[in-house]
Amino acid sequence: MKYFFNKEIETLPLKELRELQNKRLNTLIQQVYHQIPYYRKLLDQNNTTPGKSYTADDLRQFPFSHKTDLRDYYPFGLFAMPQNEVRRLHCSSGTTGKPIVVGYTGYDLYVFAEVAARSLAASVKQTTGLSMCVMILKPGFIPRSEGGKLQRISDLRKNK
């Protein structure tokens, strides 16, 4: 038996998967171009303009972030979303200089939980249905396949 967390997405035909990836890539380019001056400058230097249709094959032409960029624009200079939409911050200790700050929106946290749950489902041994993996998610929450959302452990216990 094959285990899935989100069977609809995990079994997409390759053509549909590429279309979804390309759509998301173009949305990302639009977002960073219009919301982060640093990336607008880099994309302009690379002749990468929003509105053009890009595919995953174009990824090698795009500029990538480096750890020094995160330090240079400390603390929030590379955030693409308004700070009032940030739900969680992850920060380094800054032992080599300025700390690195990464902000996550509620949707980012949802995506993280979905990816973690899909990874766990993929790790199940197909012959026995067993898997052993320890992951740290939001304390008190676990990913659930019903709707792909986090659910409080205490709520699950009540429903037993």
Disulfide bonds with the S-S distance in Angstrom:
none
